[in-house]
Amino acid sequence: MMRSPKKEADRVTDSLLRGAEKRLLNFFVRILPLEIRPDHLTTIGVVGAILIAVGYFLTNYHPAYLWLASAGFVINWFGDSLDGSLARFRKIQRPLYGFFLDHNVDSISIFLVGLGLGLSPYMHMSIAFYVIIGYFMLAISTYINAYLQGYFKITYSKIGPTEARFFAILGNTALFFINENPSLHLLGYEVTFFDLLGLFAGTLFLIGYFFFFFRDLRRIARLDPPKEPRAGDEGSIE
C-alpha cells in the first residue's frame, strides 16, 4: 500500500561551490516563466546526460567532441539542480513523486555518463563500471539514511554533484588542449589519465560507503537495540 505524502528529508550540503551555485539557482528560479515546470527541468537534465554520453563516444572520431560532453555537463547541472529548487521556490513540492523521479533519473544519468566514458578512448569500460558501482553503493547508503534518519546527504568532504561536473569539465578542457590521450603502464596494463581518475573516484566512493555503513550501523543499533525473546510472546509470521 502506498504511503501518504510526508515531509521531505532535510538536505545536508556544504559543498565548495555552494555559495555561487545558490546565487545562480536563486536567479534562475525568479526569471523562469510559469510555463516551465520542474518536470521540464528534469527532462533537460536527462538530455544533458545523453549529450555527455554521446560527446564522449564521438571523441573516438575527434577530440573536439569533448566540448559537447562539457556542454552536456552544464545542461545536466541546469536541469538537475534547478528542478527541485524551482519546486521549493514556488511551493509546489511533491515529496513522494519528486523523490522517486529525481533519484531514479540521477541513476539513469550516472549510468549514461559512465557508459559514454567507457565507450570513449579515454577510459576502459571496466573502470567506468567500477566508478558506476561505487557511486551506486554510496547513493544507496544515502537513500537509506534519508528514509531511516530523515536527512539526505548531498556532499561528502565538500564535494557534491556540482563539483564533480566542474572537475569533469576541467578534465575535458585539459585533454582537448593537450591533444593526446596520456597513458602509462601499470602492473602490465596500459592505463589512461581518465582511468587513473576513475580508479581514484571509484575507490573514494567505496571507502565512503564502508565508512558511513559502519558508522551508521552503530548509530542505528543504539536507536533500535536487540531484544531478548521471551516465552509466551510468540507472534505470527504473517
C-alpha positions in Angstrom: 0.0 0.0 0.0 1.4 3.4 -1.0 2.4 5.7 1.9 0.8 9.1 2.2 3.0 12.1 1.3 5.4 13.0 4.1 7.9 15.7 4.9 11.0 15.8 2.7 14.2 14.7 4.3 16.5 17.5 5.4 19.1 18.3 2.7 22.7 18.3 4.1 25.1 20.2 1.8 28.3 22.1 2.4 29.9 21.9 -1.0 32.8 24.0 -2.2 30.7 25.8 -4.8 27.5 26.0 -2.8 27.6 29.8 -2.4 28.0 30.6 -6.1 25.6 27.8 -7.1 22.9 29.1 -4.7 23.1 32.6 -6.2 22.7 31.2 -9.7 19.8 29.0 -8.7 18.0 31.9 -6.9 18.5 34.0 -10.1 17.1 31.3 -12.4 14.0 30.4 -10.3 13.0 34.0 -10.3 13.2 34.5 -14.1 11.8 31.2 -15.4 8.3 31.6 -16.9 5.4 29.8 -15.1 5.1 27.5 -18.1 8.4 25.9 -17.2 7.7 23.2 -14.6 10.1 21.1 -12.5 9.4 18.1 -14.8 10.6 20.1 -17.8 13.8 20.8 -16.0 14.2 17.1 -15.0 13.9 16.3 -18.7 16.5 18.9 -19.6 18.9 17.2 -17.1 18.5 13.8 -18.8 19.1 15.5 -22.2 22.3 16.8 -20.7 23.4 13.3 -19.6 22.6 12.0 -23.1 24.8 14.7 -24.6 27.6 13.8 -22.3 27.5 10.2 -23.3 27.2 11.0 -27.0 30.0 13.5 -26.7 32.4 11.1 -25.1 31.6 8.4 -27.6 32.2 10.7 -30.5 35.7 11.5 -29.2 36.6 8.3 -30.9 36.4 10.4 -34.1 37.7 13.8 -32.9 38.7 15.2 -29.5 36.6 18.4 -30.3 33.6 16.4 -29.1 34.9 16.9 -25.6 33.2 20.3 -25.8 29.9 18.6 -26.5 30.4 16.5 -23.4 31.3 19.6 -21.3 28.2 21.4 -22.7 26.2 18.3 -21.6 27.5 18.7 -18.0 26.3 22.3 -17.9 22.9 21.4 -19.3 22.7 18.4 -16.9 23.6 20.8 -14.0 20.9 23.3 -15.1 18.1 20.7 -15.2 19.1 18.5 -12.3 19.9 21.3 -9.8 17.0 23.6 -10.8 14.1 21.2 -10.8 13.9 20.8 -7.0 14.9 24.4 -6.4 12.0 25.6 -8.6 9.5 23.4 -6.8 10.6 24.7 -3.4 10.6 28.3 -4.6 7.1 28.0 -6.0 5.9 25.8 -3.0 4.7 23.1 -5.4 6.8 20.2 -3.9 5.6 16.6 -4.5 7.7 14.7 -1.9 6.9 11.2 -3.0 6.9 11.8 -6.7 9.9 14.1 -6.6 12.0 11.7 -4.5 11.0 8.8 -6.8 11.6 10.6 -10.1 14.7 12.6 -9.2 16.8 9.8 -7.8 15.8 7.3 -10.5 16.7 9.9 -13.1 20.0 10.5 -11.3 20.8 6.8 -11.6 20.0 6.8 -15.3 22.1 9.9 -15.8 25.1 8.4 -14.0 24.8 5.2 -16.0 24.8 7.2 -19.2 27.8 9.2 -18.3 29.8 6.2 -17.2 28.7 4.3 -20.4 29.8 7.2 -22.5 33.2 7.3 -20.8 33.6 3.6 -21.2 32.9 3.8 -24.9 35.4 6.7 -25.3 39.1 6.3 -25.9 39.8 7.9 -22.5 38.6 5.2 -20.1 38.3 1.4 -20.2 34.8 0.2 -19.8 35.8 -1.9 -16.7 37.0 1.3 -14.9 33.8 3.1 -15.9 31.7 0.4 -14.4 33.9 0.4 -11.3 33.0 4.1 -10.9 29.3 3.5 -11.5 29.2 0.7 -9.0 31.0 2.7 -6.3 28.6 5.7 -6.9 25.5 3.5 -6.7 26.7 1.9 -3.4 27.2 5.3 -1.8 23.9 6.5 -3.3 22.1 3.5 -1.8 23.5 4.4 1.6 22.3 8.0 1.2 18.8 6.9 0.3 18.6 4.5 3.2 19.6 7.3 5.6 17.1 9.6 4.0 14.4 7.1 4.9 15.6 6.0 8.3 17.2 9.1 9.8 15.4 11.9 7.9 18.4 13.6 6.2 19.7 13.5 2.7 23.4 14.0 2.4 24.3 15.6 -0.9 28.0 16.3 -0.4 30.9 14.3 1.0 34.1 16.2 2.1 32.7 19.3 0.4 32.4 17.5 -2.9 29.0 17.0 -4.5 27.5 16.6 -8.0 28.2 20.2 -8.9 31.9 19.9 -8.0 32.1 16.6 -9.9 30.7 18.2 -13.0 33.1 21.2 -12.7 36.1 18.9 -12.4 34.9 16.8 -15.3 34.7 20.0 -17.5 38.2 20.9 -16.4 39.5 17.5 -17.3 37.8 17.6 -20.7 39.3 21.0 -21.4 42.8 19.9 -20.4 42.5 16.8 -22.6 41.4 18.9 -25.6 44.3 21.3 -25.3 46.9 18.5 -24.6 45.5 17.0 -27.8 46.6 13.5 -26.8 45.4 10.7 -24.6 48.2 10.4 -22.0 48.7 6.9 -20.6 51.2 4.8 -18.6 51.9 1.2 -17.9 50.8 0.0 -14.5 51.2 -3.6 -13.4 51.3 -4.8 -17.0 48.3 -2.8 -18.1 48.1 0.4 -20.1 46.0 2.9 -18.2 44.9 6.4 -19.3 44.7 9.6 -17.4 40.9 9.2 -17.1 41.4 5.6 -15.9 43.5 6.8 -13.0 40.9 9.4 -12.2 38.2 6.7 -12.4 40.1 4.4 -10.1 40.6 7.2 -7.7 36.9 8.3 -7.8 35.5 4.7 -7.6 37.8 3.9 -4.6 36.7 7.1 -2.8 33.1 6.1 -3.3 33.7 2.6 -1.9 35.7 3.9 1.1 32.9 6.4 1.8 30.3 3.7 1.5 32.0 1.4 4.1 32.9 4.3 6.4 29.3 5.5 6.6 28.0 1.9 6.7 29.8 1.0 9.9 29.3 4.5 11.4 25.6 4.5 10.8 25.3 0.8 11.8 26.4 1.7 15.3 24.1 4.7 15.4 21.1 2.7 14.3 21.9 -0.2 16.6 21.6 2.2 19.5 18.3 3.5 18.2 17.0 0.0 17.7 18.7 -2.2 20.3 18.5 -6.0 20.2 15.6 -7.6 22.1 15.6 -10.9 24.1 12.9 -13.4 23.2 10.6 -14.3 26.0 8.5 -17.5 26.3 4.8 -16.8 25.5 5.5 -13.7 23.4 5.5 -15.5 20.1 3.5 -13.8 17.4 2.5 -14.7 13.9 4.9 -14.8 10.9 2.2 -13.2 8.7 
